[in-house]
Amino acid sequence: MFITWSTVDKPTSRATSVVEYGVGHGFHLRSTGSATLFEEPGPLRLKQYIHRVRLSNLELGTTYSKMNYEVVM
């Protein structure tokens, strides 16, 4: 499964896209990913950064109730 979100601020070169998640109370698992620049083709050429993190080793039938996503500088 992939978690995707966007930001308008440019990540620093050392920034990491992070998703923390878990079962029950607290964040027990952590996955990292990357950000890609997307520039709209219109006349304003608006930019945003698309963050994508893959969650691996998820267990079928398990509810992951806690999730936090952020860009860690």
N, C-alpha and C positions, 0 to 999 in steps of 0.2 A: 504494500500500500504506500502511496505517496501523499504527503501533505504539501500543499502549495499555497503560498500567499505572496502578496506584493507590497513593496514599500516605494516611496518616492525619493528617499534619501539614499545617496550612493554609499554602499558599504565600504569601509576601509579595506586596505589590502589584506589585513589580518582578521577581518570579520568572518564569522562562521554562522551559517544558518543552523539553528538548533531546535529540535523538538524534544521535550521531556514529557514522559507519559508513564502511566502505571495502572495497577489494578488495586482497587480499594483506596486507602489513604496514602497520599504522597506520590512523588515522582520517583519510580524505581528504575526506569529505563531512559536512555538518552541516545538519540541518533543525530548525526550531523549531515549537512548537505551543502548545496552551493547556491549562488545567485547569478542570474543572467540578465544583462541589460536588454530591455525591450523598448524600442523607440517607435512611436506611432507614425504612420506614413503621412498623416495630414499636414497641413501648412504650419501648425504649431510645433510639430516634432516633439511632443511631450514624451518624457522618459519615465520609466518605472523599472524596478528591479524585481524579477520573478524569483522567489526562493523556492527550492524544491528539496525535500528531505524524504528519503526512503525509510519506512519502518519495516524492519525485517524481524523474523522469528516471532511473528504474532501467532497466537494459538487460536485455532478454530473454536468458536463457541464462547470465547472469553470476552467480557465487556471491559474495555479500557476506559475508565471513567474520568481520569484526570489527564489533561493535556495542556501544555504550555508551549507556545512557539515564539521564538525571538531571534534577533540577530545579536550575537555576542561579539563585542569589539575586543 
